[in-house]
Amino acid sequence: MSVAPGRGALESMATGTPTIAVGSKGYYGPTWRNIRGGMHSNFGGVATGPIDGAPILDDLGHLKFLTPPMREGVGLTSRKVASAFFDQSKTDDALAAPYEIHLVGRSAVTG
């Protein structure tokens, strides 16, 4: 189990660890409860104002009710989300693609 901010939450998820996200702007909560919302907020930067510790303690208390198979499922889902949407090599490829297209097109024209 991990309690971490934005990028730290993503790294925790990438290892398959059940993660509670706390961002610089507020409390996100268990990443497995709202994965889609977290993908758009980098798992944590979703609110403004001070962070109340009560929800964190409450969510940590609920973790004891996750059975081992449930924890494994949460971890697997977390790992898949981190890999599918936040993998650095995929991001690098997407950022490089327009430049590569430009270079290939330019060399085809100049021959």
C-alpha positions in Angstrom: 0.0 0.0 0.0 1.2 3.5 -0.9 0.0 7.0 -0.1 1.8 9.3 -2.5 1.4 12.5 -4.5 0.8 12.7 -8.3 3.9 11.3 -10.0 4.8 9.2 -6.9 1.3 7.7 -7.1 1.9 6.8 -10.8 5.2 5.2 -9.9 3.5 3.2 -7.1 0.8 2.2 -9.5 3.4 1.0 -12.1 4.7 -1.4 -9.5 1.2 -2.9 -8.9 0.8 -1.4 -5.5 -2.6 -0.3 -4.3 -2.3 3.5 -4.1 -4.0 6.3 -2.4 -3.2 9.6 -4.2 -2.7 12.9 -2.4 -1.8 15.7 -4.7 -0.4 19.2 -4.2 -3.8 20.6 -4.6 -5.8 18.2 -2.6 -6.8 14.6 -1.7 -7.6 12.3 -4.6 -8.2 9.0 -2.7 -7.8 5.4 -3.7 -6.8 5.4 -7.3 -8.8 2.2 -8.1 -12.1 3.9 -7.2 -11.9 6.6 -10.0 -9.2 5.6 -12.4 -10.6 7.7 -15.3 -10.8 10.9 -13.2 -7.2 10.3 -12.0 -5.9 9.9 -15.5 -7.0 13.5 -16.2 -5.6 14.9 -13.0 -2.3 13.0 -12.7 -3.8 11.3 -9.6 -3.9 14.0 -7.0 -4.0 17.6 -8.3 -7.8 17.8 -8.2 -8.8 20.3 -5.5 -7.8 23.5 -3.8 -7.2 24.3 -0.1 -5.7 22.3 2.8 -5.8 18.6 2.9 -7.9 17.0 5.6 -6.3 13.8 7.0 -9.6 12.2 8.0 -10.4 10.8 4.5 -6.9 9.4 4.3 -7.3 7.5 7.6 -10.8 6.4 6.6 -9.5 5.0 3.3 -6.6 3.3 4.9 -9.0 1.7 7.3 -11.1 0.3 4.4 -8.0 -1.4 3.0 -8.1 -4.1 5.6 -11.3 -5.3 4.0 -9.7 -6.0 0.7 -9.1 -9.7 0.3 -5.7 -10.8 -1.2 -7.4 -11.5 -4.6 -9.0 -8.0 -4.5 -5.6 -6.4 -3.7 -4.0 -8.4 -6.6 -6.7 -7.2 -8.9 -6.3 -3.6 -7.8 -2.5 -3.9 -8.3 -2.9 -5.4 -11.8 -5.3 -2.7 -12.9 -3.1 0.0 -11.5 -0.1 -1.4 -13.4 -2.0 -1.6 -16.6 -3.3 2.0 -16.3 0.2 3.3 -15.6 1.7 1.4 -18.5 -1.1 2.3 -21.0 -1.4 6.0 -20.3 1.8 7.2 -18.5 4.6 5.1 -20.0 7.5 7.4 -20.7 8.7 5.6 -23.8 5.2 5.9 -25.3 5.1 9.6 -24.5 8.5 10.1 -26.0 7.4 8.3 -29.2 4.3 10.4 -29.5 6.3 13.6 -29.0 8.9 12.6 -31.6 6.5 11.4 -34.3 5.7 14.9 -35.8 9.4 15.6 -36.1 10.1 12.2 -37.7 7.3 12.8 -40.2 8.7 16.2 -41.0 12.2 14.8 -41.5 11.0 11.9 -43.6 8.8 14.2 -45.8 11.6 16.7 -46.2 14.1 14.0 -47.3 11.6 12.7 -49.8 11.3 16.1 -51.3 15.0 16.9 -51.4 15.8 13.3 -52.4 
